[in-house]
Amino acid sequence: MRLSFSARLYQMRHLILSFVVLSILLLAFCTTATLISTGPLNPASPSPSDDWCRTGQSCFPNVNIFDAFNRSVNGRLFAERPLAAVCYRESCRKYGLSALSGPFRADHFSSYQYAGWESCSDTPCVATTITNGSCDQGNVPNYSVHAQDAEDVRRYVQFATAHKLRIVVKNTGHDLSGRSIGYGGVAVWTHKLKNIQLHERFVPKGCSEVYEGAMTLGSGVQWVEAYTFAHNHSRYIVGGLATSVGSAGGYVMGGGHSLLTPSFGLGADNLISMDIVTADGVLRAISQCHHSDLFWAVRGGGGGTWGVVTSATYRTRAASSIHVASFTVSLDFTSWAFKEILASFVKIQPRLSELGVGGATTLTPGSLQALLLLPSSQGNLTQLRESLRPLTQLMTQYGILTPDMNLTADGQPIYREYSDWYNFYVPNFGTSSDAIMGGTGGTASRILPAHYFIDGPTNLTDVIYSALDEKMRANDYYPVIIGHAGPGQVKEIQTSVNPIWYKSLWHVVSSESFVKRLRDYTPDGAVYFGESSLTEPNHTKAYWGENYERLLQVKRRWDPENHFQVWHGVGAAQDSSDRWKCYSRQM
Ligand SMILES: Cc1cc2nc3c(=O)[nH]c(=O)nc-3n(C[C@H](O)[C@H](O)[C@H](O)COP(=O)(O)OP(=O)(O)OC[C@H]3O[C@@H](n4cnc5c(N)ncnc54)[C@H](O)[C@@H]3O)c2cc1C
């Protein structure tokens, strides 16, 4: 069958999304299994092991106090029920399938991208089940402020800290580890902070350096909105793949990778200023030159931990064209050809990284589907071709490409040029977040240091091949998604992510059993906080490495009473804390 270039890109995108959907299905299955095996909740639940005040306790503010608070935030405080609770009162048909789409979920406070996070009992609210029964509040916070400006956020933080409430900061609800949800909590929703501004000249607070064309994004701005705005001003900005992920919340605070990371660094490398309401209820502009310790911490130390961000300012670049290479190898897994091609693919990675080639590759036993990008400001098409030559030569030998190494055997070009990032992104990924979401998104991942590719490409290939083999034998259909996401071109590291990331080439996402093989093989590897396993062993070392102690010090300085806590975040309560009781259902 002949596939056009865009059809192949579509197929690629589809595969990436299939990984999301597949993981959801698998995890939904696992969740169901857990629900059956754990039985009903113990009605005499243990007393909280860390100090916070939740609904039902005498310390929880009464209705008069909430009324006054509601007036102070101009009526933007809402009592919340899980979105699907409506199905237990009236038909949920009015929500139809849209209740399952990513953007729809992001647009409603009480629904999350991975609906599994909303449950905490045997009777969760389920959007697709029409029933006359009842369903529980589950893990969804009881109240939330739908903030429309920084003042709402400031009042929220003052109120929540004064009453020792469980603080929950929600933006799009994409977090794969349930870090924007929390039972018994009172939340702030930053989704409506949608202002965007382009600055001809921007000077971060306290600094003298001038950034031309910087963009300030309200913390509710989602990536597709940022890309569209930048494009309309002939600029582009480094951001995430899914349209509906937030541009200024968990993405950038976890580090944030992009298809452009090998050329321009992580999202956090491109952040030049942030406005944040800290635990003392003060709105602060922070930068490399003003409260630099906090600014360092928010660039990798994780969302929901340092305060509530109201806006983020990024550097941008003048729009320029992008070279793209896209190809698929589909062979018998046990054939010599597949292993040889895999080995060649592994071997060329250091060169790709040196040049600044980013992208994503999907690997399954017997197939390798690659989408690789090189901004023209970094290199030309000849350089991209040359960096791929050892691989494309091999593919030609096996009849996958034509002798000129430019076309697939059925005549489709593997190289293409797009006039800019936006014109590449929108047709190919513009609706990618419309995937149906359910289950929980917890996934396993590993960042692989470059030296494994340089010093022992054959050994690394063997490990990957044998892990794929194991996967096949175990009927584990979760694909291996390789993010070519090593920010190797960054000269001066100014973020708090694990520094090993800067010496790495791949961010690999797959099933736990596959990732375990990589974890065992790369003890000096790292893990991306924003896409990781709920049970990542030695997680502080994996996420932050040598930076963790310093992050803890910054945390103690800016949030001495530890109001801001998320699962496995800096300074967060032990896993056994009552705060995390809903997690046992997701693991
Ligand atoms: C379909 C999909 C695609 C993805 N693609 C990418 C990708 O290409 N690159 C990448 O790096 N990651 C990607 N991710 C991971 C994503 O970056 C993380 O899930 C991230 O945490 C989402 O942040 P959010 O603010 O949009 O979501 P939320 O779930 O709302 O928030 C995530 C975390 O950030 C905190 N937070 C949110 N807003 C604020 C705020 N204003 N102030 C302080 N804390 C805040 C929350 O408390 C929570 O801890 C993807 C995830 C999904 C589900």
The ligand as an ORCA input file, in Angstrom:
! r2SCAN-3c Opt
* xyz 0 1
  C      -1.363     13.415     26.051
  C      -0.155     13.931     26.795
  C       0.915     14.442     26.070
  C       2.047     14.942     26.724
  N       3.073     15.447     25.994
  C       4.170     15.937     26.620
  C       5.264     16.478     25.882
  O       5.266     16.521     24.646
  N       6.333     16.943     26.572
  C       6.378     16.902     27.928
  O       7.375     17.335     28.498
  N       5.366     16.407     28.655
  C       4.263     15.922     28.034
  N       3.241     15.415     28.775
  C       3.362     15.402     30.238
  C       2.871     16.751     30.801
  O       3.833     17.740     30.572
  C       2.627     16.591     32.302
  O       1.541     15.721     32.494
  C       2.357     17.920     32.986
  O       2.377     17.699     34.368
  C       1.051     18.549     32.575
  O       0.937     19.818     33.149
  P      -0.454     20.627     33.162
  O      -0.211     21.869     33.920
  O      -0.937     20.715     31.770
  O      -1.417     19.603     33.909
  P      -2.045     19.508     35.374
  O      -2.392     18.069     35.542
  O      -3.148     20.455     35.548
  O      -0.881     19.895     36.365
  C       0.284     19.121     36.459
  C       1.101     19.487     37.695
  O       1.474     20.850     37.645
  C       0.914     21.561     38.739
  N       0.438     22.842     38.230
  C      -0.427     23.042     37.216
  N      -0.625     24.346     37.038
  C       0.133     24.980     37.952
  C       0.337     26.345     38.279
  N      -0.288     27.309     37.615
  N       1.171     26.636     39.300
  C       1.805     25.656     39.988
  N       1.637     24.358     39.729
  C       0.810     24.024     38.716
  C      -0.201     20.693     39.277
  O      -0.402     20.916     40.656
  C       0.347     19.314     39.006
  O       1.250     18.978     40.015
  C       2.107     14.908     28.139
  C       1.033     14.384     28.866
  C      -0.078     13.902     28.208
  C      -1.213     13.347     29.011
*
